[in-house]
Amino acid sequence: MFQGNPGGPNYKTFGFEYWSDPNDRNAGYVEWQVDGQPSHRVLAAAVVPDQGDGGSGVGQRLIPEEPMAIILNLGMSRELFISLVTKFIANSSSSELAND
């Protein structure tokens, strides 16, 4: 991600790592990183069932043991950007736009 900087370019990298032990499924974690530094970690114990009253009905989740990759294309074409802005303006009242 690029963040403009008066002193020159300032690029950020984002990543995540997950680890799981098939012999001890409670030892896993998922960790997010910014510029190679850990920013947030979720332990395996945090993905417990949510089946009580008012819960989502989701059962126990595991940190995956299989190798995986995520491919993200975060590019936005000029045409898509213009289309999104046009839809935003069309769905906003003139008083909302005047207050921004």
mmCIF file of the C-alpha atoms, coordinates in Angstrom:
data_MODEL
# 
_entry.id   MODEL 
# 
loop_
_atom_site.group_PDB 
_atom_site.id 
_atom_site.type_symbol 
_atom_site.label_atom_id 
_atom_site.label_alt_id 
_atom_site.label_comp_id 
_atom_site.label_asym_id 
_atom_site.label_entity_id 
_atom_site.label_seq_id 
_atom_site.pdbx_PDB_ins_code 
_atom_site.Cartn_x 
_atom_site.Cartn_y 
_atom_site.Cartn_z 
_atom_site.occupancy 
_atom_site.B_iso_or_equiv 
_atom_site.pdbx_formal_charge 
_atom_site.auth_seq_id 
_atom_site.auth_comp_id 
_atom_site.auth_asym_id 
_atom_site.auth_atom_id 
_atom_site.pdbx_PDB_model_num 
ATOM 1   C CA . MET A 1 1   ? 0.000   0.000   0.000   1.00 0.00 ? 1   MET A CA 1 
ATOM 2   C CA . PHE A 1 2   ? 1.325   3.462   -0.848  1.00 0.00 ? 2   PHE A CA 1 
ATOM 3   C CA . GLN A 1 3   ? 0.846   6.346   1.526   1.00 0.00 ? 3   GLN A CA 1 
ATOM 4   C CA . GLY A 1 4   ? 1.974   9.706   0.169   1.00 0.00 ? 4   GLY A CA 1 
ATOM 5   C CA . ASN A 1 5   ? 4.790   11.304  2.115   1.00 0.00 ? 5   ASN A CA 1 
ATOM 6   C CA . PRO A 1 6   ? 6.304   14.805  1.652   1.00 0.00 ? 6   PRO A CA 1 
ATOM 7   C CA . GLY A 1 7   ? 9.763   13.278  2.157   1.00 0.00 ? 7   GLY A CA 1 
ATOM 8   C CA . GLY A 1 8   ? 9.259   10.679  -0.582  1.00 0.00 ? 8   GLY A CA 1 
ATOM 9   C CA . PRO A 1 9   ? 7.358   7.431   -1.149  1.00 0.00 ? 9   PRO A CA 1 
ATOM 10  C CA . ASN A 1 10  ? 6.167   5.465   1.847   1.00 0.00 ? 10  ASN A CA 1 
ATOM 11  C CA . TYR A 1 11  ? 5.156   1.900   0.989   1.00 0.00 ? 11  TYR A CA 1 
ATOM 12  C CA . LYS A 1 12  ? 3.590   -0.556  3.454   1.00 0.00 ? 12  LYS A CA 1 
ATOM 13  C CA . THR A 1 13  ? 3.513   -4.336  3.254   1.00 0.00 ? 13  THR A CA 1 
ATOM 14  C CA . PHE A 1 14  ? 0.782   -6.451  4.788   1.00 0.00 ? 14  PHE A CA 1 
ATOM 15  C CA . GLY A 1 15  ? 0.877   -10.153 5.479   1.00 0.00 ? 15  GLY A CA 1 
ATOM 16  C CA . PHE A 1 16  ? -0.418  -12.946 7.606   1.00 0.00 ? 16  PHE A CA 1 
ATOM 17  C CA . GLU A 1 17  ? 0.904   -16.226 8.905   1.00 0.00 ? 17  GLU A CA 1 
ATOM 18  C CA . TYR A 1 18  ? -0.971  -19.191 10.232  1.00 0.00 ? 18  TYR A CA 1 
ATOM 19  C CA . TRP A 1 19  ? 0.420   -22.168 12.092  1.00 0.00 ? 19  TRP A CA 1 
ATOM 20  C CA . SER A 1 20  ? -1.196  -25.327 13.366  1.00 0.00 ? 20  SER A CA 1 
ATOM 21  C CA . ASP A 1 21  ? 0.022   -28.489 15.085  1.00 0.00 ? 21  ASP A CA 1 
ATOM 22  C CA . PRO A 1 22  ? -1.968  -31.585 14.003  1.00 0.00 ? 22  PRO A CA 1 
ATOM 23  C CA . ASN A 1 23  ? -1.016  -33.235 17.283  1.00 0.00 ? 23  ASN A CA 1 
ATOM 24  C CA . ASP A 1 24  ? -2.225  -30.291 19.406  1.00 0.00 ? 24  ASP A CA 1 
ATOM 25  C CA . ARG A 1 25  ? -4.973  -28.326 17.675  1.00 0.00 ? 25  ARG A CA 1 
ATOM 26  C CA . ASN A 1 26  ? -5.161  -25.874 20.585  1.00 0.00 ? 26  ASN A CA 1 
ATOM 27  C CA . ALA A 1 27  ? -1.632  -24.652 19.827  1.00 0.00 ? 27  ALA A CA 1 
ATOM 28  C CA . GLY A 1 28  ? -2.438  -22.942 16.493  1.00 0.00 ? 28  GLY A CA 1 
ATOM 29  C CA . TYR A 1 29  ? -2.647  -19.245 15.669  1.00 0.00 ? 29  TYR A CA 1 
ATOM 30  C CA . VAL A 1 30  ? -3.226  -16.737 12.870  1.00 0.00 ? 30  VAL A CA 1 
ATOM 31  C CA . GLU A 1 31  ? -1.072  -13.614 12.933  1.00 0.00 ? 31  GLU A CA 1 
ATOM 32  C CA . TRP A 1 32  ? -1.392  -10.449 10.826  1.00 0.00 ? 32  TRP A CA 1 
ATOM 33  C CA . GLN A 1 33  ? 1.650   -8.298  10.070  1.00 0.00 ? 33  GLN A CA 1 
ATOM 34  C CA . VAL A 1 34  ? 2.378   -4.767  8.883   1.00 0.00 ? 34  VAL A CA 1 
ATOM 35  C CA . ASP A 1 35  ? 5.851   -4.099  7.501   1.00 0.00 ? 35  ASP A CA 1 
ATOM 36  C CA . GLY A 1 36  ? 6.983   -7.496  8.800   1.00 0.00 ? 36  GLY A CA 1 
ATOM 37  C CA . GLN A 1 37  ? 5.999   -6.686  12.389  1.00 0.00 ? 37  GLN A CA 1 
ATOM 38  C CA . PRO A 1 38  ? 3.188   -8.588  14.155  1.00 0.00 ? 38  PRO A CA 1 
ATOM 39  C CA . SER A 1 39  ? 0.080   -6.444  14.552  1.00 0.00 ? 39  SER A CA 1 
ATOM 40  C CA . HIS A 1 40  ? -2.575  -8.908  15.741  1.00 0.00 ? 40  HIS A CA 1 
ATOM 41  C CA . ARG A 1 41  ? -2.661  -12.583 16.728  1.00 0.00 ? 41  ARG A CA 1 
ATOM 42  C CA . VAL A 1 42  ? -5.677  -14.875 17.163  1.00 0.00 ? 42  VAL A CA 1 
ATOM 43  C CA . LEU A 1 43  ? -5.072  -18.106 19.039  1.00 0.00 ? 43  LEU A CA 1 
ATOM 44  C CA . ALA A 1 44  ? -6.880  -21.366 18.237  1.00 0.00 ? 44  ALA A CA 1 
ATOM 45  C CA . ALA A 1 45  ? -8.828  -21.052 21.495  1.00 0.00 ? 45  ALA A CA 1 
ATOM 46  C CA . ALA A 1 46  ? -10.510 -17.898 20.104  1.00 0.00 ? 46  ALA A CA 1 
ATOM 47  C CA . VAL A 1 47  ? -12.415 -19.777 17.395  1.00 0.00 ? 47  VAL A CA 1 
ATOM 48  C CA . VAL A 1 48  ? -14.700 -21.698 19.736  1.00 0.00 ? 48  VAL A CA 1 
ATOM 49  C CA . PRO A 1 49  ? -18.321 -22.727 19.067  1.00 0.00 ? 49  PRO A CA 1 
ATOM 50  C CA . ASP A 1 50  ? -21.019 -20.061 19.223  1.00 0.00 ? 50  ASP A CA 1 
ATOM 51  C CA . GLN A 1 51  ? -24.115 -22.185 19.664  1.00 0.00 ? 51  GLN A CA 1 
ATOM 52  C CA . GLY A 1 52  ? -25.781 -20.659 22.740  1.00 0.00 ? 52  GLY A CA 1 
ATOM 53  C CA . ASP A 1 53  ? -28.961 -18.580 22.843  1.00 0.00 ? 53  ASP A CA 1 
ATOM 54  C CA . GLY A 1 54  ? -28.640 -15.829 20.258  1.00 0.00 ? 54  GLY A CA 1 
ATOM 55  C CA . GLY A 1 55  ? -25.430 -17.405 18.920  1.00 0.00 ? 55  GLY A CA 1 
ATOM 56  C CA . SER A 1 56  ? -24.582 -17.875 15.277  1.00 0.00 ? 56  SER A CA 1 
ATOM 57  C CA . GLY A 1 57  ? -24.811 -21.679 15.444  1.00 0.00 ? 57  GLY A CA 1 
ATOM 58  C CA . VAL A 1 58  ? -21.228 -22.038 14.237  1.00 0.00 ? 58  VAL A CA 1 
ATOM 59  C CA . GLY A 1 59  ? -19.363 -25.063 15.589  1.00 0.00 ? 59  GLY A CA 1 
ATOM 60  C CA . GLN A 1 60  ? -15.728 -25.411 16.630  1.00 0.00 ? 60  GLN A CA 1 
ATOM 61  C CA . ARG A 1 61  ? -13.315 -24.099 14.004  1.00 0.00 ? 61  ARG A CA 1 
ATOM 62  C CA . LEU A 1 62  ? -9.751  -25.251 13.479  1.00 0.00 ? 62  LEU A CA 1 
ATOM 63  C CA . ILE A 1 63  ? -6.682  -23.402 12.276  1.00 0.00 ? 63  ILE A CA 1 
ATOM 64  C CA . PRO A 1 64  ? -5.981  -25.124 8.911   1.00 0.00 ? 64  PRO A CA 1 
ATOM 65  C CA . GLU A 1 65  ? -3.165  -27.647 8.827   1.00 0.00 ? 65  GLU A CA 1 
ATOM 66  C CA . GLU A 1 66  ? -2.797  -27.682 5.039   1.00 0.00 ? 66  GLU A CA 1 
ATOM 67  C CA . PRO A 1 67  ? -0.513  -25.296 3.166   1.00 0.00 ? 67  PRO A CA 1 
ATOM 68  C CA . MET A 1 68  ? -2.490  -22.530 1.459   1.00 0.00 ? 68  MET A CA 1 
ATOM 69  C CA . ALA A 1 69  ? -2.034  -19.292 -0.418  1.00 0.00 ? 69  ALA A CA 1 
ATOM 70  C CA . ILE A 1 70  ? -4.253  -16.276 -0.916  1.00 0.00 ? 70  ILE A CA 1 
ATOM 71  C CA . ILE A 1 71  ? -4.019  -14.256 -4.092  1.00 0.00 ? 71  ILE A CA 1 
ATOM 72  C CA . LEU A 1 72  ? -5.471  -10.758 -3.861  1.00 0.00 ? 72  LEU A CA 1 
ATOM 73  C CA . ASN A 1 73  ? -5.848  -8.334  -6.714  1.00 0.00 ? 73  ASN A CA 1 
ATOM 74  C CA . LEU A 1 74  ? -6.473  -5.001  -5.034  1.00 0.00 ? 74  LEU A CA 1 
ATOM 75  C CA . GLY A 1 75  ? -6.165  -2.940  -8.179  1.00 0.00 ? 75  GLY A CA 1 
ATOM 76  C CA . MET A 1 76  ? -9.087  -0.701  -9.077  1.00 0.00 ? 76  MET A CA 1 
ATOM 77  C CA . SER A 1 77  ? -9.559  0.406   -12.652 1.00 0.00 ? 77  SER A CA 1 
ATOM 78  C CA . ARG A 1 78  ? -10.404 4.003   -13.464 1.00 0.00 ? 78  ARG A CA 1 
ATOM 79  C CA . GLU A 1 79  ? -13.748 2.918   -14.937 1.00 0.00 ? 79  GLU A CA 1 
ATOM 80  C CA . LEU A 1 80  ? -14.737 1.025   -11.771 1.00 0.00 ? 80  LEU A CA 1 
ATOM 81  C CA . PHE A 1 81  ? -13.755 3.999   -9.578  1.00 0.00 ? 81  PHE A CA 1 
ATOM 82  C CA . ILE A 1 82  ? -15.828 6.396   -11.677 1.00 0.00 ? 82  ILE A CA 1 
ATOM 83  C CA . SER A 1 83  ? -18.779 3.983   -11.580 1.00 0.00 ? 83  SER A CA 1 
ATOM 84  C CA . LEU A 1 84  ? -18.574 3.692   -7.784  1.00 0.00 ? 84  LEU A CA 1 
ATOM 85  C CA . VAL A 1 85  ? -18.358 7.466   -7.317  1.00 0.00 ? 85  VAL A CA 1 
ATOM 86  C CA . THR A 1 86  ? -21.291 8.004   -9.690  1.00 0.00 ? 86  THR A CA 1 
ATOM 87  C CA . LYS A 1 87  ? -23.425 5.490   -7.770  1.00 0.00 ? 87  LYS A CA 1 
ATOM 88  C CA . PHE A 1 88  ? -22.435 7.103   -4.439  1.00 0.00 ? 88  PHE A CA 1 
ATOM 89  C CA . ILE A 1 89  ? -23.435 10.555  -5.668  1.00 0.00 ? 89  ILE A CA 1 
ATOM 90  C CA . ALA A 1 90  ? -26.697 9.235   -7.157  1.00 0.00 ? 90  ALA A CA 1 
ATOM 91  C CA . ASN A 1 91  ? -27.592 7.562   -3.836  1.00 0.00 ? 91  ASN A CA 1 
ATOM 92  C CA . SER A 1 92  ? -26.663 10.563  -1.659  1.00 0.00 ? 92  SER A CA 1 
ATOM 93  C CA . SER A 1 93  ? -28.888 13.543  -1.022  1.00 0.00 ? 93  SER A CA 1 
ATOM 94  C CA . SER A 1 94  ? -27.562 17.012  -1.871  1.00 0.00 ? 94  SER A CA 1 
ATOM 95  C CA . SER A 1 95  ? -27.568 17.934  1.865   1.00 0.00 ? 95  SER A CA 1 
ATOM 96  C CA . GLU A 1 96  ? -25.318 14.938  2.679   1.00 0.00 ? 96  GLU A CA 1 
ATOM 97  C CA . LEU A 1 97  ? -22.849 15.989  0.010   1.00 0.00 ? 97  LEU A CA 1 
ATOM 98  C CA . ALA A 1 98  ? -22.862 19.621  1.194   1.00 0.00 ? 98  ALA A CA 1 
ATOM 99  C CA . ASN A 1 99  ? -21.903 18.498  4.731   1.00 0.00 ? 99  ASN A CA 1 
ATOM 100 C CA . ASP A 1 100 ? -18.839 16.514  3.587   1.00 0.00 ? 100 ASP A CA 1 
# 
